[in-house]
Amino acid sequence: MLKHRGFPGRLPGTDFQFTIRRANPRGVTPITRRERYADRKPADRRADAAFLEALWEHFGDAPFERGNLDAGRLSWLFGREVIPAQEPFDPADYEALLQIDVAAARASFPEVFAP
């Protein structure tokens, strides 16, 4: 499992996790698309925006390996702002390639891309 050095481990001052420390010995947690409903808590929305901002600063629009990025946090963005960068895509693979869909990310989180 690739460890993304320099990537923030969590949202500062909260328990919202962005990375994992080690591979799961019982198997890889698959990435699944989670629905974001309008009544989500503001803290959850801030965590999504901060995670997307960290992805953007760390990788830009280039494909990146899932590695030690938290599957739960990725799942909130998966299928919208973060999309598979390879076919076939295995959601339960630490080496799976992902990519930011810049147009969708700008539409959903304009504050991340503000100058």
C-alpha positions as CSV (number, residue, x, y, z in Angstrom):
1,M,0.0,0.0,0.0
2,L,1.4,3.3,-1.1
3,K,1.6,5.9,1.7
4,H,1.0,9.5,0.4
5,R,3.7,11.4,2.2
6,G,2.7,15.0,3.0
7,F,-1.0,14.3,2.7
8,P,-2.9,15.5,5.8
9,G,-4.0,12.6,8.1
10,R,-7.2,14.2,9.2
11,L,-9.2,17.5,9.3
12,P,-7.5,19.6,11.9
13,G,-9.4,19.8,15.2
14,T,-11.8,17.0,14.3
15,D,-11.9,13.2,14.1
16,F,-12.6,13.2,10.4
17,Q,-9.9,10.8,9.0
18,F,-8.3,11.3,5.6
19,T,-5.7,8.5,5.6
20,I,-5.1,5.1,7.2
21,R,-2.0,4.0,8.9
22,R,-1.8,0.5,7.7
23,A,-3.5,-2.0,5.4
24,N,-6.5,-3.8,6.7
25,P,-5.4,-7.3,7.6
26,R,-9.0,-8.6,6.9
27,G,-9.0,-7.2,3.4
28,V,-9.3,-3.9,1.6
29,T,-12.4,-1.8,2.4
30,P,-14.0,-1.1,-1.0
31,I,-14.9,2.4,-2.2
32,T,-18.6,2.8,-2.7
33,R,-20.6,5.8,-3.8
34,R,-22.4,7.4,-0.8
35,E,-25.3,9.7,-1.3
36,R,-24.8,13.2,0.0
37,Y,-28.2,14.5,1.1
38,A,-29.0,18.2,1.6
39,D,-29.5,17.8,5.3
40,R,-25.9,16.7,6.0
41,K,-24.2,18.4,8.9
42,P,-22.0,21.4,8.2
43,A,-19.0,19.6,9.7
44,D,-19.4,16.8,7.3
45,R,-19.6,19.2,4.3
46,R,-16.4,21.0,5.6
47,A,-14.7,17.6,5.8
48,D,-15.6,16.8,2.2
49,A,-14.4,20.2,1.1
50,A,-11.1,19.9,3.0
51,F,-10.5,16.4,1.7
52,L,-11.1,17.5,-1.9
53,E,-8.8,20.5,-1.4
54,A,-6.1,18.2,0.0
55,L,-6.5,15.9,-3.1
56,W,-6.3,18.9,-5.4
57,E,-3.2,20.4,-3.8
58,H,-1.5,17.0,-3.6
59,F,-2.4,15.5,-7.0
60,G,-4.1,18.2,-9.2
61,D,-5.9,16.7,-12.2
62,A,-3.4,13.9,-12.6
63,P,-4.4,10.2,-11.9
64,F,-3.4,9.1,-8.4
65,E,-3.2,5.7,-6.6
66,R,-5.7,5.1,-3.8
67,G,-2.9,3.9,-1.4
68,N,-3.5,4.9,2.2
69,L,-6.4,7.3,1.5
70,D,-9.4,6.5,3.7
71,A,-12.1,4.5,1.8
72,G,-14.9,6.1,3.8
73,R,-13.8,9.7,3.0
74,L,-13.2,8.8,-0.7
75,S,-16.7,7.2,-0.8
76,W,-18.4,10.6,-0.1
77,L,-16.8,12.0,-3.3
78,F,-16.6,8.8,-5.4
79,G,-18.6,8.8,-8.6
80,R,-18.9,12.6,-8.7
81,E,-15.8,14.6,-7.9
82,V,-13.4,11.6,-7.8
83,I,-13.8,9.1,-10.6
84,P,-11.9,6.0,-11.7
85,A,-8.9,6.6,-13.8
86,Q,-8.6,3.1,-15.2
87,E,-10.8,0.4,-16.7
88,P,-11.5,-2.1,-15.3
89,F,-11.7,-0.4,-11.9
90,D,-11.4,-2.5,-8.7
91,P,-12.9,-0.6,-5.7
92,A,-11.2,-3.0,-3.3
93,D,-7.6,-2.4,-4.5
94,Y,-5.0,-0.2,-2.8
95,E,-3.3,0.3,-6.2
96,A,-6.5,1.4,-8.0
97,L,-6.1,4.7,-9.9
98,L,-8.4,7.6,-9.3
99,Q,-8.7,11.1,-10.7
100,I,-10.5,14.3,-9.8
101,D,-13.2,15.3,-12.2
102,V,-12.3,19.0,-12.2
103,A,-15.6,20.2,-13.7
104,A,-17.8,18.3,-11.2
105,A,-15.5,19.3,-8.3
106,R,-15.7,23.0,-9.3
107,A,-19.5,22.8,-9.5
108,S,-19.8,21.1,-6.1
109,F,-17.0,22.8,-4.2
110,P,-16.3,26.2,-5.8
111,E,-14.6,27.4,-2.6
112,V,-11.8,24.9,-3.1
113,F,-10.9,26.4,-6.4
114,A,-11.4,30.1,-5.6
115,P,-8.4,32.2,-6.5
